[in-house]
């Protein structure tokens, strides 16, 4: 296949070439005249499974011939002896985590306990890189550090842990690959194969790969084929790329480093095929634009020699959208057009948020893109289900976490799922209204009894027992062996997926996602003995991290002509249209990953990879893709929260073209942007919606006979300030859905404080010696412990009560000298004959003095209403006083009311009496009757937000009233309801 020679054979293909197709074409040219069986003797070494699959697809497309041996680099150890098996990465990480945890426990100032697993992962990555690049722990320990800072001393302690785990009999995967490459190189040095060996598609960015590439290139019939080699780069530039610290971010730096190791010059690199690249003139422009930063002065000298930029860039479109949504929609529309035209099209981007937005936009046309990255396993249904169950083990069960599991599509996925969903709905409604913050097995017994009391059929005992025994008893946060934890989690997942009537694991481990999740669980179970003891929280975090590293793809769903690739996948694929999306700094290229152990200089000194390596590879991917036949370059000028910075490569290209008016650069750039504006205009037109008139401010007028004829005293204020809320609740019978989680809100605080004060006053009445601040706070401690399960809120509410405790006790002594407590939380009712109406209420406390007069008290944990507010709006105490004079309170005869007082417990405490002198009870009753008569008028509408105290006040029914489409300055629009 190759002519004999004593020089290493390095071939290359230009940017923009369809690498697998051209690779096959080059082999075909060199195999002409060979017998058919010669194809089967060719060994083709590739670095990714995707390239192997693409080559196989190209061979399958014909013509008929024998298939060469296509091997992955990781599969080249066949026949090699003496190579120990690699230790699984998961086992190494678990071992490291244990050692890091012990070091952190011994020296807590080194790092927080929560950072143990992140540190273990980072150390594992560093150690794997060290072994892959042939850097020993002794080299790291011997680095020349002039500033022996505390950080370096701490880093050395952690790095020494990784070195202590080094075991020649159980090397890391990267170390084993390096050993394999060295063994093959040594074997081929003494007994080289005589059959063709071709290594293709690698840039040689890793030390192990460089060893293998040098060995293959020296074989009698060996060759290395490089992707995306820049034939237009002058020799002087090649010579200047010797310093990694300043030029490693250039797309061609890796090839220069490889040539130096093989003692080759740029002129020694030969073309693999004679086929021209899809856009040779554009490649010249890109080559000049991508020059290393120190030599960009070549733009001035070499720019005028470029070809006319109009034809060179005529198939390039520059899309500069206003935001990511507009960018995604423009891309989706172009992909849809490609489907219409029968083109194959691919979006290439490392920005996963952009790909999700594009997929969502394509969904409106029922186009499913073939996303090479697939879906992260931790977001797939089995992954979410396992994470939710692990969280149940790690932290106390809440209504939210319980229902999240019960509603999951994989929960109770065996027989009887329809009934399970009905039972879950009933349980949710009950938990919203009555549920405790942390449900327990006995909670389900209360639920069943309440269902019976409401004359409804409760869920069967089998279902309740399944929920209680499977989910409500899963909490086990204390440290336990990881082996036991994984076994228990597997059993919990099986029981939860099977349901109350199933005997297997339901649909949990079925389909691609379930099978991948099961592999993760099996691998974790296999190596769990290396994890030692873990808390429930640590085990849940570990599981989430492992699931997040895996992806799931559905090969049967996607459209065959619409692809989404990461930059790595794009190297080995080809399409009629390539869209390079998300071209902003921080996205493409991605920022260098922070290294907590070694800075750039120390990495370079040790022989490790520099952060710029990733940027250089991303630059090579950009140059390779931008040389395709038709290309889109897209970016968003603004992200969700700030202005963006264009990718450095787009910036270079734009600046180069804008500075070459003699070569038509500004005109070509304007044409690129104009082509992009066409699609941005189409995207805006697609999103443009006809204007819909906003809803008016509602003021419904229902028939008089359906208007409420019974309200509580606390609802009268709502009737005056926001009548629409009364209409929605009492006419439409709509109730706000209770929150799923019991929150420590103002309502609960009021309930708890009321109970504290009621118990304290009752106790002090029975034993006057208990009328003290200490007794009040002692009772508060008991009630808060019983009723408030949140430690932080208990402390906060206790502190607030402590601020007013002395004020309240002092005032209580005065109140006792005037009257004695008669009733607590007493229900009252008053029936009005004209117009017919029933007024109800519940007084917090009613005292009676020596003259038989009542004193009514109401506790307010917030600010009590002023006297003026009570006269006009908040008539609660005034109406309760009127009810007392009519004998409306249960167990109390009619009698006069001496005083009615709000006891404000906020701040430092305040008493706010009701204005009974200005508003006698007879006047209160007459004003109330007039109010009722007004609401019996058919022309009176229930206006939304009629007289709210503040515009910022939020009502339960504002969304129903479509508040926001109108504001308080709009006149209400009455509407007769039938």
N, C-alpha and C positions, 0 to 999 in steps of 0.2 A: 504493500500500500504506500509506503514512504521510501524515498531514495535514501541509501545509506549516508551517514554523515557523523561527524564527531561533535556536532553542536546540538544543544538542547532544542527540541522542536516546539516552538510556541506559535500557535496560529490564533487568529482573532476574527471576529465579525464586528461590523461597524454599529454604532447606535442606530436604533430604529429597526434593525433586522429582526425578523421572526426567528429567534435563535434555534428552537428545536427543528423547524422546517429547513433552515439553512444548514444546520448540522447534518441532517439526513441527506440533504442535497450534496454536501461535500463528500460524505462517505460514498454516496452513489457514484459520484464522478471518479473517485479513486479506486472503486471496485470494478470499473469497466474492464472487461477482458478476463476477470477472475472467474473460476468455476462457481456454480451456485452454492456449493457447500462452504466456500470461503466466507460468506456472510456469517455463518454460524460460529466461525473462529474469532470474530471481532469481539473484544471486550470493551463495552462502553460504560464508563464510570460517571455517574451523575451525583449531584449533591442533594437532590430533593426528590421525594416521591411524586410530586406534581410533574416534574420534568420527565420522570420515568413513565408516568401515565400518558403524558402528551406524546412522547416518542412512540409508545406502544399504539396509541390511536393513529398516529401518522403511518406507521407500518401496516396497521390493519386496513387503512384506506386503500392500500394497493400501490403498485402491482404486486402479484404474489411472489414471495421470496422467503428465504429462511430468515428467521429473526436473530439478530446478534444477541450476545449476552449483555443484558442491561442490568447493571449492579449499582446499588447505592454504596456510598463510601463506607457506611456503617456495616455493610455486609461483606467486606473484603477479608474478614478474618478466617474465612473457610480454608482449612488446610494448614493454618498457622498453629504451631504447638507452643506451649509454655505461656500463653496469655491467660492470666487469671480473669475470672468473671468480674464484671464491674459491680460495685455495690449500688443498689437502687437509690436514686436521688432522694426518695422519700425517707428511706431509712437513715441516710446521712443527715438529713435535716432534723429528724427526730433526735438523733444522737447529739447533734450540735445544740439543739434546744435545751436538752437536759444539762449539758455542761455550762451553757450560758446562764441558765437559771441558777445553778449552784454558785457561779461566780457573782451574779447580781445579788443573791441572798447573802453571800459572804461580804460583799462590798456594795452596799445599796447606793453609794454615791456615784457608781459607774453608770447606771442607767435605771430607769423605772421598770418595775416588774412587768408592766403591760407591754414593754418593748421587746420582750425576750424572743418571741417568734419572728418578729421582723428582723431583729439582729441575727438570729440563726439563719434566716433565708439569705440575708445579705452576706454573711460569712460563707455560707455554702457556695454562693455565686462567685465570691472572690477566690475561694479555694479551688473551685472547678476551673476558673480562668488561670490561676497559677499553674495548675497541673497541665492544662491544655497548652500553655505557652512555655512549659518547661522551666518555671520559676520556683525555686525551692523556698521553704519557710526560712532557711538560713539566709537566703538572699534578701528577703524582706527585713529580717532582723538586723542585717548588716548595712542597711541603707544609711547614707550619709545625711543625717539630719542635724543641721547647724543649730536650729532652735529646738531644744529638747522641751517642747511644751507639754503641759499636762495632757492635752488631747492625744498627742502621739504616745505618751506612756499608757494611757487608757486603751488606745487602739492596739498597742502591742500585746496587752493582756488578752484581748479577745482574739487577735490573730494567732497567738500561740496556742489557743484552744484548737483551731482548725489544724494547725501543724501537728498537734498531739494525736489527732485521729488518722493521720496518714498511715496507710497500711499497704505495703506492696502486694499483699495477697488479696486485697479488696480495694482496688483503685477506683477513683471516680470515673464516670463514663468518659469525660474529656481526657483524663489521664490514660485510660485504656485505648482510646482512639489514637492518641499520640504514640503509645507503645506499638499499636498495630501498624501505624504509618512507618515508624522506625524499623520494625521487623520486616515489613514488605520491602522497604528501601534496601535493607541489608541483604535480603534474599534475592532481590532482583540484581543487586550489584554482582553477586557471584553466579547466579543462574537466571539470567534474564529470559523472559518468554519471547519466543520468536514470532508469535501471532500478534496482530495489531491490538494495542491498548490505547484507548482514547479517553482522556479525562476532560469533561466539558461542563461549562456553565459556572464555574467557581471563579471568584475574584481573588482568592488567596489571602483573605483577610485574617485567617487564623493560622497559628504556627503549625498545627498538625497538617492543615491543608497545604501549606507551603512545602513541607517535607514530602508529601505525596506527589505534589505537582512536579517538584524537581526530579523525583525518582522516575515518574512516568515519562517526562520529557527527555530523559537520557536513554530510554529503552531503544533497542534496535528498531522496533516498529511501534514506538510510543509517540504520543503527541498530546499537547494540552491546547484546548480551544477556549479562548477568553471571550466573554460577552462584552459588547459595548465599548470596543477599543477605539480611541479617538485618533484616526489617521491624519487629521488636520492639525494636530498639535506640533508646533515647531520643535526642532531638536534642542534649541536653547532653553525652552520651557521645561522639556524633559530633564535636562541637566540641572535645572534649578530646583527640582523637587526632591532634594536629598534630606531636608530637615523635617522630621515628622511633626515637631512642635509647631511649625508654621504652615505646612502644606498638606497635612493628612486629611484635611477636609475637602481637598480637590478630588473630583470623581475618578481621576486616573492615577492617583498616588499609589494605590495598591499594585497596579501593574508596574510602576516604576520600581517599587521595592522588590517585586518578584524578579524583574529583569536584572537588578543589581545582584541578587542572590544567585542567579544563573549565569552571571557574567555575559549578559546580552545587551545589545543596544536597541533603541527603538526601530532601527532599520532591519533588525533581525526578526521582527515579528512579521509573519507572512499572512496573507489573506486566505481564509479557509475556502471561500468560494469567490468567483469573479462577479457574482451578481451585485449590482450597485445597491446602495441603501435606498430606502423609499424616498428620502428627501436629502440628497447630498449637499445641495446648496444651503439648506437649513442647518445641516450638521456643522458647516463652517461657521455660521453665525453663532450657534450654541457653543462651539468650541472656544471662540473668542470671548463670548460672554462669561464663560465659566473659568477663565484664566485665574490662577492663584492671585490672591489679593496683592502680594508685593509686585506683580508685573502687569497690573491692569493698565499701566501707561501704554501697553501695546495697542490698546483701543485706538489711540491717536495715530499710531504709525501703520497699523495693519487694517484698521477699519475701512479706510478708503479703497482697499483692494478687495473688499468683499463683493460678491455679486449683487445685482439689483435686489434690494430687500423685498420689493413687492412680490415678484414671483416666488422668491424663497420662502416667504411667510404667508402665501395666499391660502394655504390649508390650515392655518393656525387661527383659532378664535380665542380672544381674551374676554372673559366674563368677569366683570367686577361688580358684584351684586351689593345691594345696600345692607343685607343681613343674611345670616345662614339660611333662613327659610326661603328667601328669594333665590339664593344660589342653588339650593336643593331642588326647587321647583323647576328652574331653568334646565338643570341637568336631567331631571326626570322627563321633561318634555322632549329634550334632544334624544334621550334613549328611546322614548316612544316613537319618535320620528324614524329612528334607525330600524325599529321593528317594522314600521310601515314600509320602509324602503328595502327591507331584506338585508340590511347591513348587520354585521356583528359589531357590537359596541361594548366597551368596558369602562367602568369608572375605577380609577386607581387613586387610592388615598389611604393614609394611615389614620384618618379622622373617623372614628367609629360613630360619633354623633352625626356626622354628615351622612354616612351610609344609611343610618337608621331613618333619617329624614327623607332621603331619596327613596328608600324602600316604601315608606309611608305614602309618598307622593305617587309612586308607581301603582300603588294598590288601587287607586281610583280607576285605573284602566285594567285591572286584573292581571297586571304583569308582575311576576315574581322573579326577581333577579337571582342569578346563581352567585351567591355570596360565598367566596372561598373561605372567609373567616367563620362562617356559620354563626350560630348563636352560642354565647357563653353558657356553659352548662349550669352555672349557678343561677341563671335566669330562666332556664328551661323548667317545665313543670316538676320533674323529679328533683332537680336541684333545689328549687324553692321549697318543695315539700320537706326535703331532708333538713334544710336549714331551719325551717319553722319548728320542726320537731326537736332539733338540737337546742333551739332557743327555749323551748318548753322545759328542757332538762336544766338549762343554765340559769334561768330566772323564774321567779314565781309566776304561776299562770294568771293571766288577766283575761277579762272578757274579750278583749281585742285579739290576743294571741290564740285563745281557744277557738273563737269563731273563724279566725283566719285559717286554722287547720281544718275545721269542720267543713268550711265552704270550698276548700281546695278540690279541684277536679279529680285528684287521685285519692282523696280521703273517701273511705267507704265505696271504693270503685268496684267492689264485688256485688253480689246480689242485694237488691233492696235499696238502691241508691235514691230512687225517687222518693220513697218514704223518708229516707235519711234527710233529704233536703227540706221536707215539710217539718220534720222534728227540729231541725236546725233553725228554721225560720221562727218557730214558736219559742224556742229557747232564746233566740236573739231578742225578740220583743220583750220577753220577760226579764232578761238581763238588763236591758236598757232602762226598765222601770224599777226593778227591784233588786238587781244583782249586786253582790258585794264586789269590792275592788279585786279580790282574789278568790275566784270560785273554788270550792272544795267538793268532795263527793257528797256531803250532806246538802250542798246547794241544790243538787238535782232532786233531792227529796222534797225540799221546799217548793221547787218549781212544779213538781207533780201534784203536790197538795193544792197549790194555788190554781192549777188548771182544773182540778176537780171542783174546787169551790166556785169557779166561774162556769161550771157546768160544761167544761170542754174535756175532750179525751186526751189524757197525757200520753207522751211517748211510752212504748212498752218497756217493761223492766229490763229486757235484754239490751235495748239500745242505751238506756241510762247506765246500766252496769258497764257496758262497753266504753262509754265516754269516761265514766269515773275511773275505771281500772286502767284504761289505756292512756288517757290524756291528763286527767286531774291529779294523778299520782306520779307523774313523770319527773317532777322537780327533784333533782339530786345534784346540788351545786358543789358539794364538798369534794376534795381531791380523791380520785380513785384510779386504779390502773387503767391505762388507755385501752388495753385489751378487753377489759370488762365493759368499758364505756362503748366501744364500737359494737360489741356483741349485743349489748342492751339497746343501742340505737337501731341496729338492724332488726331486732325483734319488735321494737316499738313501731318502726316503719311498716313492717309486715302486718302487725295487728291493726294499725290505723288505716292502712290501705285496704285490708280485707273487709273491715266493717263488722257489724254485730252479727251478720248472717253468713259471712264468708269464712273459708278455712285456709285460703292461700294468701298470696300477697296482692290480690286484685290485679290492677294494670300497672303497678308501680314500676316493675322492671321490664316492661314491654317496650317495643319500638326502640329507635336509635338512642333517644335521650335516656330512657330507662336503662338500657344496656350499658351506656357509658357511665351512668351514675353507679351502677352495680360494680363496674370495674374499679371505680374510685374507692368504694366501700371495701371491696375485696382486697385491694392493695393496702389500704389503711389497716385492715384486720391482719394482713400478713406481716406487716412491719410494726404493729402496735407495741410489741414487746420492747422496742427501742425507745418508746416514748415515755416510759415511766408512769408516774402518777400525774393526772391532770385534773384541774377543776372543770366543772361543767362549762364555764365561760370559755376557758382556753380550748377545750375540745371543740366547742361550736365554732370558734374563730379558726381553728386549724381546718375543720371540715370545709368552711366557707372558702378559705384560701385555696384548698386543693380543688374544689369544684370550679372556682373562678379560672383556673389554669386550663381547663378542658373546654372544648367546643363541640357542638353537635351540628351536623349538616343533614338536610333532607335532599337527596339527589334526585328524587322523583318529581319534586314540585317546580323547580326553576324553569324559566324560559331559556331555551338553548342559545339564543343570540344576545342575551343581556347579562353581563357579568359584572361583579364587583370584586376587585382584587386588592390585596395589600401590595406594598411595593415589592415584597419578595416574590409573590406569585406572578407579578407582571414580568419578571425577568424571563420566564419560561413560557409565556403565552403570546398569542398574537390575535389582533382584531382589526377590523376595518377602521374603527374609530376609537381613539383613546381619549378619555376625559381625565385630566389630572386635577383632582379637586382638593379643596382645602389648602391652597397654596399661601399659607400665612406662617409667619414665624411662630414657633411653638406648636405648630401642627405638622408642617412639612417644610423644613426638617423639625423633628421633635427635639425638645430641649435635652441636653445631655443629662443623663441620670446622675443625681447627687451620689457621691461616693463618700461614705462616712469614715473610710479607712485611709485612703491614699490620695494625695492631690496629684495634679498633672505631672509635676516635676518628678515626684517619687515614682509614679507609674512608669514614666519614661526611663528613669534610672534603673528600675527593676526589670524592665523589658516586658511590661504588661501593656495591654491595649489602652490607647488614649481615648478620652471621651469623643474627640473629633473623628474617631474611626466611624462611628455611627453616622455622623454628619456626612462624611465622605461617601459612605455606602448609599445614603439617601440621595446625595448629589449624583452619584452614578446611575441610580434608578431613574432620577429625573431626566438626565441626559439621554438615557436609553429610550425612555418612553416618549420624550419630546421629539425624537427623530422619526416617529411613525408617520404613516401616510397622511392621516387627518388627525389633528390634535386640538383639544380644548384645554385651555388653562383657566381655571376658575378660582375665585376667592371672594370672600365677603369683606366689605370695608369695615364692618362693625360686628363684633360678637354680641352676646347677650348683655354685656355690661360695659364694654369699652371699645374704643377704636382699635383696629388691628394694624399690624405691620406686615406689609407684603413679604412673602418668602424672598430670601436673599437672591434666589435665582431668577425669580420674576423681576425683582428690582434691577438686577444686572441687565437682563434682557431689554427691559423698558428703557433704561438709561443708555444702553449701547445704541439701540435703534433711534432714540430721540436725538442722539448726538451725531447722527450720520445723514444730514440732509442731502449730501451729494449722492448718496446711494438710495434715496427714497425712503429713508428710515422713518421719519415722522409720518409720512403718508401711509406706509405699511402698518405702522402702529395704530394710526387712526382707523384704518380698515379693519384691523383685528378687533379693536374695540367696537366698531360699528356693527360687525357681525355678532358680537356678544350682546349689544344693545337690542338687536332684533329679537333675540330669545328672551332677554329680560322684559322687553315690552310684551311679548306673548305671555310670559309668566304673570305679569301684572294684570293683563287682560283676563287671564283665566281666573284670577283671584277676585276680580272686580265683581261686586255684587250690587244689585239694584238697591237704591235707598228705600228703606222701609220706615214709614212714619213712626215715631216713638209713641209708646202707649201714653194716654192721658192720665192725669192724676185721678185715681178712681174714687167714686163716691156712690157705691151701690145703694139702691133703695128697694129692699126686699118687701114683700107684703107684710102688713102689720101683724097678721096672725102667726108668722113664723119668727118674728123678732123675739129676742130672749125676754122671758118674764121672770127670770131668777138670776141674780148675780151676787157675788160676795162683796163685802165692803171694800176689799182691796182692788176689785175690778172696776169700781166706779171711777177711780182716777184714770184708768185706761179708757173707759167710755168717754171721758171728757177729752183726754189728750190724743188718743189714737183710736177712734171709733172703728176703723177698719179691722183692727185686731179682734174686737168683739164680734164683728160680722163674720170673720173667718172662723173663729173658734166656736161660736154658739149658733150661727146660722148654717154655715157650710160644714160644721162639725169637723174641722181640721185641727189636729193637735200637732205641735212641733214634735218631731221625733226625739225622744230622749237620747242623750249622748251614750255611746257604747261604753265608754270608760267613765266611771265615777270620778269626777275631778274635784279637787279641793277648791271649789268656787265659792262665790259669795253666798249662794243658797245653802250649801252645806255648812259654811261657817256660821250662818245665822241659826240654822237648826241646832248645831252643837252648842253655841253660846246660850241659846234659849234653854237647852237642857241643863247646862251648868248652873244657870241662874235659878231655874225652877227648883232643882235639887238642893241648891244652897239655901234658898229661902225656906223651903219646907223643913230642911234640917235645922235651921236656926229658929224656926217657929217652935219646933219640938224641944229644942235645947238652946235657949238664948245665949249661952256661952259660946256657941258656934258662930255668932255674928261677928266675924273677924276676917281680916284680910287673909290670914294664914289658912283659915278653914275654906275660904272661897278658892284660893289657889290650889289647895289640896284636892278639893272636889273637881276643879278644872283638870288637874293631872289625871284623875281617874276617868273622867268622861272622854278626854282627848285620847287616852290610851285605848279606850274601847271603840270609839267611833271614827278615829282618824288614823288610817294605817300608814300615813306618809310622815316620816320622821321630821323632815324639814318643815312641813306645814305645822306639825304639832309644836315645834319650837317657836315658830313665827306667831301662831295664834296665841300661845301661852304668853309670849312677850307682849302682844297687843293687849291682852286681858290684864296683864300685870300693871300696865300703865294706868288703867282706869280702876283697878281693884280698890285702892284706898278711897278714891272718889265715890265709888259705888257703895262701899260699906258705910262710909260716913253719911251719905245720902239716905241709905236704907235705915239707919238709926232714926233719922228725922222722919222718914216715911212711916216707920212703926209708931212713932209718937203721935202721929196724926190719925192713923187708921191701921187696921190689922188685915193681913191677907185673908181673903174669903174663898177665892177660886183661881185655878190655874188652867190655862188652855181650855177655856170654857166655850162651848158652842152656843151661838145665838141665832135667832131667826125672828124676823118681823114680817107680817103679811099686811100688804097695803091693798085696800079694796078698790080704790079709784086713783089712778088706773091699776088694774090687777097686777100685782108684782110681789115677789118674795125676796127679801133682802136677808142674806146670811152672813155670818162672820164668826170669828174665833178670837176672843180676847186673850192676850198673853197672861194677864193678871188683873184681878179685880179685888180691891180692898174695900172695907166698910169701916166708917168712923163711928164714934160714939153716938152720933145723931141719926144713924141709919142711912147716911148718904154714901154713895159709891165713889170710889176713886179708881179710875181705869189707867193701867200702865201698858205701854207697848215698847218692846225692846227693838232698837235699831242698831245693827252693827256698823251701818254707814252713817251718813249725815241725815239727821232727822229733818223733816220738812218744816219750814218756817210757818209762823202764824198766817202770813199772807197766802202762802202756798196752800195751807189747809183750808182757808176760806174759799179759795177759787178752784182748787184742783184735788188735793189729797184730803178727802173728807173721811178718811177711815175712822179716826178717833171721834169726830163729831157725830158720825152715824152710829158708832158703837154707844156713845153716850145717849143718843136718842133711843136706841134699842133698849138700853138698860132702864130708861124711864118707862118704857112700855112693858117691862117684864119679859123681854125677849131672850134673856140668857137662861139656859137650862139650869134649873135648881135654884134660881134667884128670883125673888119676887120683885115686882115693880118698885122703883124708888128713885129719888132724886140723885143727880150726879154732882158731886162737889167739884171734882177736877178730873181732867183726862190729860195724861202727860206722855210724851215720847221720851224715853231714856236712851240718848245717843251714846253708844259705847265706842265710837271711833275717836281717834285723837286722844285728848285728855278728858273726854266725857262732857256731856251737855244735856240739860233738861230743856225740852221744848213743849210747853203746855198748849193744849188746844184752846182756841179763842172762844170759849163758851160764853164769855161776857158779851162779846161782839156778835156771836151767833148762838142765841139760845136754842134749846132743842126744838121748840115749836117752830122757830124760823127755819131750822135745819130740815125738819120734816116738810115744811111747805116748799122750800127751795128744791128738795129732792123730788117731791111730787111734780113740780113744774118741769124738772129735768125729765122725768119719766113721761109726762104728757108730750113734751117736745119729741121724744123718740117714738111716740105712738102716731105722730103725724106722718102720713105716707110720703110727704114731700121732703122729709128729713133724710138725708143720705149719710151713710157711714164713711166719712171722709178719711183717707189715709193720712196719718201723721198730722192731724189737725192742729194740735197745740203742744207739740213736744217741747220739753224744757230747753233742749239743745239740738241743733241740727246734726250733731255727731251721735246722738242717741240711736241705738240699733233696736229695731223691733223684730219679733219673731216672724212677722208676715210681710216684711219689706220686699222680699223677693217675689212673693205672690202678687203684691201690688205693683211690681216692676219699678220700684223706686230706683232712680238712677237714669231711667229714660225720661223722667220728669224730676223737677226739684220743687222746693218749698215755695218758690215764687209763682208756680203755675196754679191757675184756678182749678178747683176740682170740677170734674165733669160728671154730673148726676146721671145715673142709669137705672131705669126701672127694671127690677128683676121679677121674673114670674116663676 
